[in-house]
Amino acid sequence: MTRPYVLLSAAVSVDGYLDDASPERLLLSNADDFDRVDAVRADSDAILVGAGTLRSDNPRLLVNSAARRARRVAAGAPEHPLKVTVTATGDLDPALRFWHHGGAKLVYTTDIGADRLGDRLAGLAEVVSLGGTLDFAALLDDLGGRGVRRLMVEGGGVVHTEFLAAGLADELLMAVAPVLVGDPAAPRFLHPAAFPGGSRRRMALQDVTRIGDIALLRYLTAAEETPR
């Protein structure tokens, strides 16, 4: 079974935050960068976000460009990628916009989360239990079995950390905005974790692109350990 190619996508401040701690979302990207993200979505078979991102941002996670949607349909793909979320607890509100826009939706959870969800998402999404814990490798195996070959992960920090700590991410696209947040209560791109290779392992920088005042960094995660 072939697992999907996993691309992590994030917009961060210079000091590594995904947002500030205010009630309103901090828009770190500019219009051209949002369009770039839309193009990456259109090239993906599935988009994954964590339950925390659903609760805080209430996103729709759609391909916004009509031309890109048309190209997907012409190629025999659904108009929008499969939308995926992950929750250990099953704390998901069926009123969120995520469920009511786009095509198919999939929820990966634990046995406890599945019990808590019950039939709350009936008719809105397929719920898949991964057992006692959230096993991201098993999640990728299941997506691969469903024909997903390219997975775009849009956060948040817990999910990005899980993929990188488990060595399951292939690529990182990071848009760095000229903003400083500096608030310990705000969400960060990554949490403390035992990342493979630790601080001596360097990712491979493939490209740096200027998008207005945004610096887009593209890394491949497979890299060599720094000599001692």
BELURRA-V913635 format. One record per residue. N is the residue number from 1. RES is the residue in three letters. OMEGA is omega in whole degrees, -180 to 180 (NA if undefined). NEAR is the number of other C-alpha atoms within 8 Angstrom. Layout:
n=N res=RES omega=OMEGA near=NEAR
n=N res=RES omega=OMEGA near=NEAR
This chain:
n=1 res=MET omega=-179 near=5
n=2 res=THR omega=175 near=7
n=3 res=ARG omega=177 near=11
n=4 res=PRO omega=166 near=11
n=5 res=TYR omega=-173 near=9
n=6 res=VAL omega=179 near=12
n=7 res=LEU omega=176 near=13
n=8 res=LEU omega=-179 near=13
n=9 res=SER omega=-179 near=11
n=10 res=ALA omega=168 near=11
n=11 res=ALA omega=-175 near=11
n=12 res=VAL omega=170 near=15
n=13 res=SER omega=178 near=15
n=14 res=VAL omega=180 near=10
n=15 res=ASP omega=166 near=9
n=16 res=GLY omega=178 near=8
n=17 res=TYR omega=177 near=13
n=18 res=LEU omega=-174 near=15
n=19 res=ASP omega=168 near=14
n=20 res=ASP omega=-176 near=12
n=21 res=ALA omega=179 near=8
n=22 res=SER omega=-180 near=5
n=23 res=PRO omega=-180 near=4
n=24 res=GLU omega=-179 near=4
n=25 res=ARG omega=175 near=8
n=26 res=LEU omega=-179 near=6
n=27 res=LEU omega=-178 near=6
n=28 res=LEU omega=-179 near=11
n=29 res=SER omega=172 near=10
n=30 res=ASN omega=-174 near=9
n=31 res=ALA omega=-179 near=6
n=32 res=ASP omega=179 near=8
n=33 res=ASP omega=175 near=11
n=34 res=PHE omega=178 near=9
n=35 res=ASP omega=176 near=8
n=36 res=ARG omega=178 near=8
n=37 res=VAL omega=178 near=8
n=38 res=ASP omega=179 near=12
n=39 res=ALA omega=178 near=10
n=40 res=VAL omega=176 near=9
n=41 res=ARG omega=-177 near=13
n=42 res=ALA omega=179 near=12
n=43 res=ASP omega=-176 near=7
n=44 res=SER omega=175 near=12
n=45 res=ASP omega=-179 near=11
n=46 res=ALA omega=177 near=13
n=47 res=ILE omega=-178 near=15
n=48 res=LEU omega=171 near=13
n=49 res=VAL omega=177 near=14
n=50 res=GLY omega=-179 near=13
n=51 res=ALA omega=178 near=11
n=52 res=GLY omega=177 near=7
n=53 res=THR omega=177 near=12
n=54 res=LEU omega=-177 near=12
n=55 res=ARG omega=-175 near=9
n=56 res=SER omega=-174 near=6
n=57 res=ASP omega=-178 near=7
n=58 res=ASN omega=-176 near=10
n=59 res=PRO omega=172 near=8
n=60 res=ARG omega=180 near=10
n=61 res=LEU omega=-179 near=8
n=62 res=LEU omega=166 near=10
n=63 res=VAL omega=-172 near=14
n=64 res=ASN omega=-177 near=7
n=65 res=SER omega=178 near=7
n=66 res=ALA omega=180 near=7
n=67 res=ALA omega=179 near=6
n=68 res=ARG omega=176 near=11
n=69 res=ARG omega=180 near=13
n=70 res=ALA omega=179 near=9
n=71 res=ARG omega=177 near=8
n=72 res=ARG omega=-179 near=13
n=73 res=VAL omega=179 near=10
n=74 res=ALA omega=179 near=7
n=75 res=ALA omega=178 near=6
n=76 res=GLY omega=179 near=6
n=77 res=ALA omega=173 near=7
n=78 res=PRO omega=-179 near=8
n=79 res=GLU omega=179 near=11
n=80 res=HIS omega=175 near=11
n=81 res=PRO omega=170 near=15
n=82 res=LEU omega=180 near=11
n=83 res=LYS omega=-172 near=12
n=84 res=VAL omega=170 near=12
n=85 res=THR omega=-175 near=11
n=86 res=VAL omega=178 near=11
n=87 res=THR omega=176 near=15
n=88 res=ALA omega=-172 near=10
n=89 res=THR omega=-175 near=9
n=90 res=GLY omega=-179 near=13
n=91 res=ASP omega=-178 near=9
n=92 res=LEU omega=-178 near=8
n=93 res=ASP omega=180 near=5
n=94 res=PRO omega=179 near=8
n=95 res=ALA omega=-179 near=5
n=96 res=LEU omega=-177 near=10
n=97 res=ARG omega=180 near=9
n=98 res=PHE omega=-174 near=10
n=99 res=TRP omega=-166 near=12
n=100 res=HIS omega=178 near=8
n=101 res=HIS omega=178 near=8
n=102 res=GLY omega=-175 near=10
n=103 res=GLY omega=-172 near=10
n=104 res=ALA omega=178 near=8
n=105 res=LYS omega=-176 near=11
n=106 res=LEU omega=179 near=12
n=107 res=VAL omega=172 near=12
n=108 res=TYR omega=-176 near=14
n=109 res=THR omega=177 near=19
n=110 res=THR omega=175 near=16
n=111 res=ASP omega=179 near=11
n=112 res=ILE omega=179 near=11
n=113 res=GLY omega=180 near=14
n=114 res=ALA omega=177 near=13
n=115 res=ASP omega=-179 near=8
n=116 res=ARG omega=180 near=9
n=117 res=LEU omega=-179 near=11
n=118 res=GLY omega=179 near=7
n=119 res=ASP omega=-177 near=5
n=120 res=ARG omega=-179 near=6
n=121 res=LEU omega=179 near=11
n=122 res=ALA omega=-178 near=7
n=123 res=GLY omega=-180 near=4
n=124 res=LEU omega=-176 near=9
n=125 res=ALA omega=171 near=11
n=126 res=GLU omega=-180 near=9
n=127 res=VAL omega=-179 near=10
n=128 res=VAL omega=176 near=9
n=129 res=SER omega=177 near=10
n=130 res=LEU omega=178 near=13
n=131 res=GLY omega=-175 near=8
n=132 res=GLY omega=180 near=7
n=133 res=THR omega=175 near=9
n=134 res=LEU omega=-180 near=11
n=135 res=ASP omega=-174 near=7
n=136 res=PHE omega=175 near=9
n=137 res=ALA omega=177 near=7
n=138 res=ALA omega=176 near=8
n=139 res=LEU omega=180 near=10
n=140 res=LEU omega=177 near=10
n=141 res=ASP omega=-179 near=11
n=142 res=ASP omega=178 near=8
n=143 res=LEU omega=177 near=11
n=144 res=GLY omega=177 near=13
n=145 res=GLY omega=178 near=10
n=146 res=ARG omega=178 near=6
n=147 res=GLY omega=178 near=6
n=148 res=VAL omega=-178 near=12
n=149 res=ARG omega=-179 near=11
n=150 res=ARG omega=-178 near=12
n=151 res=LEU omega=175 near=14
n=152 res=MET omega=-180 near=15
n=153 res=VAL omega=-176 near=12
n=154 res=GLU omega=173 near=10
n=155 res=GLY omega=5 near=14
n=156 res=GLY omega=-172 near=12
n=157 res=GLY omega=179 near=12
n=158 res=VAL omega=-178 near=10
n=159 res=VAL omega=177 near=10
n=160 res=HIS omega=-180 near=13
n=161 res=THR omega=-179 near=13
n=162 res=GLU omega=-179 near=9
n=163 res=PHE omega=-179 near=11
n=164 res=LEU omega=-179 near=11
n=165 res=ALA omega=179 near=11
n=166 res=ALA omega=-179 near=9
n=167 res=GLY omega=-174 near=8
n=168 res=LEU omega=179 near=9
n=169 res=ALA omega=179 near=12
n=170 res=ASP omega=-173 near=10
n=171 res=GLU omega=177 near=11
n=172 res=LEU omega=173 near=13
n=173 res=LEU omega=-176 near=12
n=174 res=MET omega=175 near=11
n=175 res=ALA omega=-176 near=13
n=176 res=VAL omega=-179 near=12
n=177 res=ALA omega=-178 near=13
n=178 res=PRO omega=-176 near=8
n=179 res=VAL omega=172 near=8
n=180 res=LEU omega=-179 near=7
n=181 res=VAL omega=172 near=10
n=182 res=GLY omega=-178 near=5
n=183 res=ASP omega=-178 near=7
n=184 res=PRO omega=178 near=5
n=185 res=ALA omega=-178 near=6
n=186 res=ALA omega=-178 near=11
n=187 res=PRO omega=180 near=11
n=188 res=ARG omega=179 near=10
n=189 res=PHE omega=-179 near=13
n=190 res=LEU omega=176 near=8
n=191 res=HIS omega=176 near=8
n=192 res=PRO omega=-178 near=5
n=193 res=ALA omega=174 near=6
n=194 res=ALA omega=-178 near=6
n=195 res=PHE omega=-179 near=9
n=196 res=PRO omega=179 near=9
n=197 res=GLY omega=179 near=7
n=198 res=GLY omega=-175 near=7
n=199 res=SER omega=180 near=5
n=200 res=ARG omega=180 near=8
n=201 res=ARG omega=-177 near=11
n=202 res=ARG omega=173 near=10
n=203 res=MET omega=-177 near=10
n=204 res=ALA omega=178 near=9
n=205 res=LEU omega=-178 near=9
n=206 res=GLN omega=-175 near=8
n=207 res=ASP omega=170 near=8
n=208 res=VAL omega=-177 near=9
n=209 res=THR omega=175 near=7
n=210 res=ARG omega=177 near=8
n=211 res=ILE omega=-172 near=9
n=212 res=GLY omega=179 near=6
n=213 res=ASP omega=179 near=7
n=214 res=ILE omega=171 near=13
n=215 res=ALA omega=179 near=11
n=216 res=LEU omega=179 near=13
n=217 res=LEU omega=178 near=14
n=218 res=ARG omega=180 near=12
n=219 res=TYR omega=164 near=12
n=220 res=LEU omega=-172 near=12
n=221 res=THR omega=178 near=11
n=222 res=ALA omega=-175 near=7
n=223 res=ALA omega=-179 near=9
n=224 res=GLU omega=179 near=7
n=225 res=GLU omega=178 near=8
n=226 res=THR omega=179 near=7
n=227 res=PRO omega=177 near=4
n=228 res=ARG omega=NA near=2
